[in-house]
Amino acid sequence: MKQIALVATVATLTAAAIAFSAGARAEAETFSIDNTHSFANWELRHIVARTSGTFYDIKGKLVLDTSNIANSSVDATISVYSLNSSHLRRDMHVLAEEYLDARNYPEMKFVSTSVSPYSADKGTMRGQLTLRGVSKPVTMDYQILGIGADPWGGIRSGFKATTRINRTDFGITKFAVNGPVGNEVDITLLIEGIKLGADGQPYNAKKAAEEKAKVISYPMPAAAQPVPVVQPVPVAPVVQPVAPPVAQPAPAPEKQESAEDQLKRKLFKGLFN
């Protein structure tokens, strides 16, 4: 029994280690919002009907962690001046001070604070929406539409998110109470993301594959050439030059003794002999 328990414990720890290492290897991917294929659509009541429009200038980034969606995030900025309701005079009216006041608040911003998935591709996302200088928490229902290659070698992702806000919460109170324009605004975000590489530039799958396929080769060292055998050149004996004999100085001529010196020598000789 002890052996069985030990084997089961080892197997459990091994499975946990494998699962942990697999999760650790998964990396979150960053997508830049494609400004030309992303929209913030809105809809609200006009008298008894519905009026809709869009904001088409959206910039920002999405971080998607497919191994743990809860680690994902969104940071998006929308230009208020990109409003388009298919009626120029209405657009100018909505951009005026009594509604969006675009001159003083040219952008709106959404930054997610948490993501709560309830399936692989759906869930809720909470964050702060800043509109007309006022920041309020909002909750969005999101859907991951897919991730795939585009025709240009890049990787794209698609997202959809919906929410409903009260415009009076953001200081837009014109005609809000019993007026022709409704207070509740339905918002639908349609976002297309372009995957970024580690360098922050759009990722190109074809280029990445080519780089990966490259084999780094190093030049082979040149074959060693045989060293020629150099025969020693006979060296002629060095003949030391013979120095000419040094002329010995001629003996100095004997000093001629004076008669007085000769007498003294004879006296000394006779004195010690």
Secondary structure, DSSP 8 states (H G I E B T S, - for coil): -HHHHHHHHHHHHHHHHHHHHHHHH---EEEEE-TTS-EEEEEEEETTEEEEEEE--EEEEEEE-TT-GGG-EEEEEEEGGGEE-S-HHHHHHHHSTTTT-TTT--EEEEEEEEEEESSSSEEEEEEEEEETTEEEEEEEEEEEEEEEE-TTS-EEEEEEEEEEEEGGGGT--TTTTTSSEEEEEEEEEEEEEEEB-TTSSB--HHHHHHHHH---------------------------------------------HHHHHHHHHHHHHH-
